[in-house]
C-alpha cells in the first residue's frame, strides 16, 4: 500500500484513539478498500464499529436509508447521497463518526454525466455533516486508492474544521455569559441607585418619631359616671 495512505490512516486512527471515538464506514466505489486500510492497523477493534459496502443503489436505500427520490434526482455520486450514506451509517452503528465514499472509479462512467475519477466523501458526527468532492485521473485501481487517500484527508480536514467551529461556539457562549453577567450587575447597580435617590427624596424622612412622652396625647378620652341617666 502507498506510504502516504498508510501515514494518513495512522494519523486518523491516532485522533480516534486520543479522543476515545468510534468510527463507522459506508463505501460504494471503493468496495471496502477504506475499511481494509484502516483495519490493517492493529487494535482496530477498539475504535472500528462496522462498515457497509452499498455498491448498488437499492442497497444504499435499504441498508443506509438513503432517500430514493433524492438518489434518483441527484444521482448516487453526489454530495447529498454522500451525506445521507454517512448519516445512515452513523445512526445504525451508533458510532461517533462516519465516513462515506461514493464515486466513479472507471474505466467508464456507466452512463453518468459525471466524469470518471469523480468522488464525494461524506463525513458525519452527531452534530454536523459535510461532503467534499474531488476528481482524480488514473486507472480504476489508482482511482480507488486515490479515493481512499482523499477520504482519509477529508475526514481529518472536516474534523479540524469542526474543532475550530466548536471552539468558536464555546468562546461565543462564554462571551454571552459574561455579557449577561455584566448587564445584570449594571441593572442591579441602577436599581440600587434609584432606590437610594428615592429614599433621599421621600418626605417622611424629615420626620422624627419617638416613644417618649412629648406632652401630647393621641387618642380619645373617656369619662365614666355612676349617675343613672
C-alpha positions in Angstrom: 0.0 0.0 0.0 1.1 3.6 -0.7 3.1 5.0 2.2 1.1 8.3 2.1 -2.2 6.3 2.5 -0.7 4.4 5.4 0.5 7.6 7.1 -2.9 9.3 6.7 -4.7 6.2 8.1 -2.4 6.1 11.1 -2.9 9.8 11.7 -6.6 9.5 11.6 -6.6 6.5 13.9 -4.4 8.4 16.5 -7.1 11.0 16.6 -9.8 8.5 17.2 -7.8 6.8 19.9 -6.8 10.0 21.7 -10.5 11.1 21.8 -11.8 7.7 22.6 -14.0 7.9 19.5 -15.6 5.2 17.4 -15.8 5.1 13.6 -18.1 3.5 11.0 -17.9 3.4 7.2 -20.2 3.3 4.2 -18.4 2.6 0.9 -19.6 2.3 -2.6 -16.9 2.7 -5.3 -14.0 1.7 -3.0 -15.6 -1.6 -2.3 -14.3 -2.0 1.2 -10.8 -0.7 0.5 -11.1 2.1 3.1 -12.2 -0.4 5.7 -9.4 -2.7 4.8 -6.9 0.2 5.0 -8.0 1.3 8.5 -8.4 -2.2 9.9 -4.8 -3.1 8.8 -3.8 -1.0 11.9 -3.5 -3.2 15.0 -6.1 -2.6 17.7 -8.9 -1.6 15.3 -11.5 -3.4 17.4 -11.1 -0.6 20.0 -12.4 2.1 17.7 -13.9 0.5 14.5 -17.6 -0.3 14.7 -18.7 -1.7 11.4 -18.9 -0.9 7.7 -21.3 -1.2 4.8 -20.4 -1.8 1.1 -23.5 -0.5 -0.6 -22.5 -0.7 -4.2 -26.0 -0.9 -5.7 -28.4 2.0 -5.4 -31.1 -0.2 -3.8 -28.5 -1.2 -1.2 -27.9 2.4 -0.3 -31.7 2.9 0.2 -32.3 -0.4 2.0 -29.2 -0.6 4.2 -28.4 3.1 4.9 -31.8 4.8 4.5 -30.8 7.0 1.5 -33.8 8.8 0.2 -34.9 7.1 -3.0 -36.2 10.3 -4.7 -33.0 12.2 -3.8 -31.0 9.4 -5.2 -32.9 9.4 -8.4 -32.7 13.2 -8.6 -29.1 13.9 -7.7 -27.5 10.6 -8.6 -25.5 8.2 -6.5 -22.4 10.3 -7.0 -23.5 13.5 -5.2 -22.9 15.4 -2.0 -26.5 14.8 -0.9 -26.1 11.0 -1.2 -22.7 11.0 0.4 -24.1 12.8 3.4 -27.1 10.5 3.7 -24.8 7.5 3.5 -22.6 8.8 6.3 -25.6 9.8 8.5 -27.3 6.4 7.9 -24.2 4.5 8.8 -23.6 6.7 11.9 -27.1 6.1 13.2 -27.1 2.4 12.6 -23.7 1.7 14.0 -24.2 4.1 16.9 -20.7 5.5 16.3 -19.1 8.9 17.0 -18.0 9.5 13.4 -18.9 8.1 9.9 -17.1 8.3 6.6 -18.8 7.6 3.3 -17.4 7.3 -0.2 -19.4 7.4 -3.5 -17.8 8.0 -6.9 -16.9 6.7 -10.3 -13.7 4.6 -10.4 -13.8 3.8 -14.1 -12.8 2.9 -16.6 -16.2 4.2 -17.8 -18.8 6.3 -16.2 -21.6 3.9 -17.0 -23.9 6.5 -18.4 -23.4 9.1 -15.7 -22.8 12.7 -16.8 -20.0 13.0 -14.2 -16.5 12.2 -15.4 -14.5 9.1 -14.3 -12.5 9.8 -11.2 -15.2 11.9 -9.6 -15.7 11.2 -5.9 -17.7 12.6 -3.0 -16.6 11.8 0.6 -19.2 12.4 3.3 -18.3 12.9 7.0 -20.9 12.9 9.7 -20.9 13.2 13.5 -23.7 13.6 16.0 -23.7 17.4 15.5 -22.6 18.0 11.9 -22.3 16.5 8.4 -20.4 17.6 5.3 -19.4 16.3 1.9 -16.4 17.2 -0.2 -15.8 16.5 -3.9 -12.6 15.9 -5.9 -11.7 14.4 -9.3 -8.8 12.0 -9.8 -7.3 10.9 -13.1 -6.0 7.3 -13.3 -6.8 3.7 -13.8 -9.6 2.0 -11.8 -7.1 0.7 -9.2 -5.4 4.1 -9.0 -8.7 5.9 -8.6 -9.9 3.6 -5.8 -6.6 4.1 -3.9 -6.8 7.8 -4.5 -10.4 7.9 -3.3 -9.3 6.2 0.0 -6.5 8.7 0.4 -8.8 11.6 -0.2 -11.4 10.1 2.2 -8.7 10.0 5.0 -7.6 13.5 4.3 -11.2 14.8 4.1 -12.1 13.2 7.4 -9.2 15.0 9.2 -10.0 18.3 7.4 -13.6 18.1 8.5 -12.5 17.1 12.0 -10.2 20.1 12.2 -12.9 22.5 10.9 -15.4 21.1 13.4 -12.9 21.6 16.2 -12.4 25.2 15.1 -16.2 25.8 15.0 -16.7 24.2 18.4 -14.0 26.4 20.0 -15.5 29.5 18.4 -19.0 28.5 19.6 -17.7 27.9 23.1 -16.0 31.2 23.1 -19.2 32.9 21.9 -21.1 31.2 24.6 -18.6 32.3 27.3 -18.7 35.9 25.9 -22.5 35.8 26.0 -22.5 34.6 29.6 -20.0 37.3 30.7 -22.0 39.9 28.9 -25.2 38.7 30.6 -23.5 38.9 34.0 -22.2 42.4 33.2 -25.7 43.6 32.2 -27.3 42.1 35.3 -24.7 43.8 37.5 -25.4 47.1 35.7 -29.1 46.6 36.2 -28.6 45.9 39.9 -26.4 49.0 40.3 -29.1 51.1 38.6 -31.8 49.7 40.8 -29.7 50.4 43.9 -29.1 54.0 42.7 -32.7 54.6 42.0 -33.7 53.2 45.4 -31.2 55.4 47.1 -32.4 58.5 45.3 -36.0 57.6 46.3 -35.1 57.3 49.9 -33.3 60.6 49.9 -36.3 62.4 48.4 -39.0 60.8 50.5 -40.7 63.5 52.7 -41.2 61.2 55.7 -37.5 61.0 56.1 -37.6 64.6 57.6 -39.9 63.5 60.5 -38.5 62.2 63.8 -40.6 59.7 65.7 -40.1 58.9 69.4 -41.7 56.7 72.0 -41.0 59.4 74.7 -43.9 61.4 76.0 -43.9 64.9 74.5 -46.9 66.2 76.4 -49.4 65.5 73.7 -51.9 62.7 74.0 -53.1 60.9 71.0 -56.4 59.1 71.3 -59.9 59.5 72.8 -60.5 60.4 76.5 -63.4 58.5 78.0 -65.1 59.6 81.3 -67.1 57.1 83.3 -70.0 58.1 85.6 -72.0 56.2 88.2 -75.0 58.5 87.7 -78.0 57.0 86.1 -79.3 58.8 83.1 
